[in-house]
């Protein structure tokens, strides 16, 4: 049997494959299904500070036929529909998710505030949640008309991470950054430079 376990940021994953924060992660019931599967982690829906409905329908297409030599695909532009940060960060939600796990695996909170102050507030609260092994800061969304994708604006991305790095205790819990797709090597290098600089300058616990 092939061993697919790994460690990322000091967190053990029983397998290196786990769910994305996508259309099927928006409720406790959905997260419980992931927890009871062979997924290497449980990643909650990217949350805004206040619940929101997302973009108008239709916004999700499932089972796109990619041909005989490829798997089925899907496409979505949901606009971050979610039940609000307090729902995913609640003790009740975490308890249900952890109880459903078929083996120990990390529960990860994903955050995508509509403004910097929202991200700061959510990260401060998530750091206090003992059930959450890690935090994902989603800078690749929101896919909302009129709202820019921060990961494509390197100056703004640097400003956001600088502010996040100043949060007291930010190093007490691993924090990852969800990025948008980059197609040019200079863009990848610039994003890596910003993240590495932030990681070296972030405040101590």
Secondary structure, 3 states (H helix, E strand, C coil): CCCCCEEECCEEECCCCCCCCCCCCCCHHHHHHHHCCCCCEEECCCECCCCECCCCCCCEEEEEECCCCCCEEEEECCCCCECCHHHHHCHHHHHHHHHHCCCCCEEEEEECCCCHHHHHHHHHHHHCCCCCCEEEEECCCCCCCCCCCHHHCHHHHHHHHHHHHCCCCHHHCEEEEECCCCCCHHHHHHHHHHHHHHHHHCCCC
